[in-house]
């Protein structure tokens, strides 16, 4: 199972953020303007149910972006559908789910 999406932040100073998560391997990558900023390996066992990835992007305009990945509170929650929520300046802008 794979979840990939991208979005743009900023009004004047635009930045592209790409999110890629391969659930089977637990590999997560976040890129800003094509440059890998975050690389994480997540386990399928329920050691933590929520992980947040905060990003401050830009020079003049600094939108505060948080990408939150949540897995179900069930045995082997990492192998079940997971939710990824995107917040910009504290407001939710999108929600995505693995299958």
C-alpha positions as CSV (number, residue, x, y, z in Angstrom):
1,X,0.0,0.0,0.0
2,X,1.3,3.4,-1.0
3,X,0.1,6.9,-0.3
4,X,1.5,9.9,-2.2
5,X,0.2,13.4,-2.5
6,X,1.6,16.9,-2.9
7,X,0.4,20.4,-2.2
8,X,1.7,24.0,-2.5
9,X,2.0,26.5,0.4
10,X,2.6,30.2,0.5
11,X,0.9,33.1,-1.2
12,X,3.8,35.1,-2.5
13,X,6.7,32.7,-1.9
14,X,5.3,29.4,-3.2
15,X,6.7,26.0,-2.1
16,X,5.8,22.5,-3.2
17,X,5.6,19.8,-0.6
18,X,5.6,16.1,-1.6
19,X,4.6,13.3,0.7
20,X,5.3,9.6,0.1
21,X,4.5,6.7,2.4
22,X,5.0,3.1,1.6
23,X,3.0,1.3,4.3
24,X,4.3,-2.2,3.6
25,X,7.9,-1.1,4.3
26,X,7.1,1.7,6.7
27,X,9.1,4.2,4.7
28,X,8.0,7.9,4.7
29,X,9.6,10.7,2.8
30,X,8.7,14.4,2.8
31,X,10.3,16.7,0.2
32,X,10.1,20.5,-0.1
33,X,10.8,21.9,-3.5
34,X,12.2,18.5,-4.6
35,X,14.7,18.3,-1.8
36,X,14.3,15.5,0.7
37,X,13.7,17.1,4.1
38,X,12.4,14.2,6.2
39,X,13.0,10.5,5.9
40,X,11.5,8.2,8.5
41,X,11.0,4.4,8.9
42,X,7.9,3.5,10.9
43,X,7.1,0.1,12.4
44,X,3.9,-1.9,12.0
45,X,3.7,-2.7,15.7
46,X,1.7,-0.3,17.9
47,X,4.5,1.5,19.8
48,X,3.1,5.0,18.9
49,X,-0.1,5.7,17.2
50,X,0.5,9.3,16.0
51,X,3.6,11.0,14.6
52,X,3.8,14.6,13.6
53,X,6.2,16.1,11.1
54,X,6.4,19.9,11.5
55,X,7.9,22.0,8.7
56,X,8.7,25.7,8.5
57,X,9.2,26.6,4.9
58,X,10.1,29.8,3.2
59,X,12.3,32.8,3.8
60,X,10.0,35.9,3.9
61,X,6.7,34.1,4.2
62,X,6.9,31.3,6.8
63,X,3.7,29.1,6.8
64,X,3.9,26.5,9.6
65,X,3.0,23.1,8.1
66,X,2.3,20.0,10.2
67,X,1.8,16.6,8.6
68,X,0.2,14.2,11.1
69,X,0.2,10.4,10.4
70,X,-2.2,8.3,12.6
71,X,-2.6,4.6,12.7
72,X,-5.5,2.7,14.2
73,X,-5.4,1.7,17.9
74,X,-5.8,-2.0,17.1
75,X,-3.4,-4.9,17.1
76,X,-0.9,-4.4,14.2
77,X,-2.4,-1.0,13.6
78,X,0.5,-0.2,11.2
79,X,-0.8,-2.8,8.8
80,X,-4.3,-1.3,8.7
81,X,-5.5,1.8,6.9
82,X,-3.8,5.0,8.2
83,X,-4.8,8.6,8.1
84,X,-2.5,11.5,7.1
85,X,-3.7,15.0,7.9
86,X,-2.2,18.2,6.7
87,X,-2.4,21.5,8.7
88,X,-1.2,24.9,7.6
89,X,-0.9,27.6,10.3
90,X,-3.1,25.4,12.6
91,X,-5.9,24.9,10.1
92,X,-6.6,21.5,8.6
93,X,-6.4,21.7,4.8
94,X,-6.6,18.0,3.8
95,X,-6.9,14.4,5.0
96,X,-5.7,11.3,3.1
97,X,-6.1,7.6,3.9
98,X,-4.1,4.5,3.0
99,X,-6.2,1.6,1.7
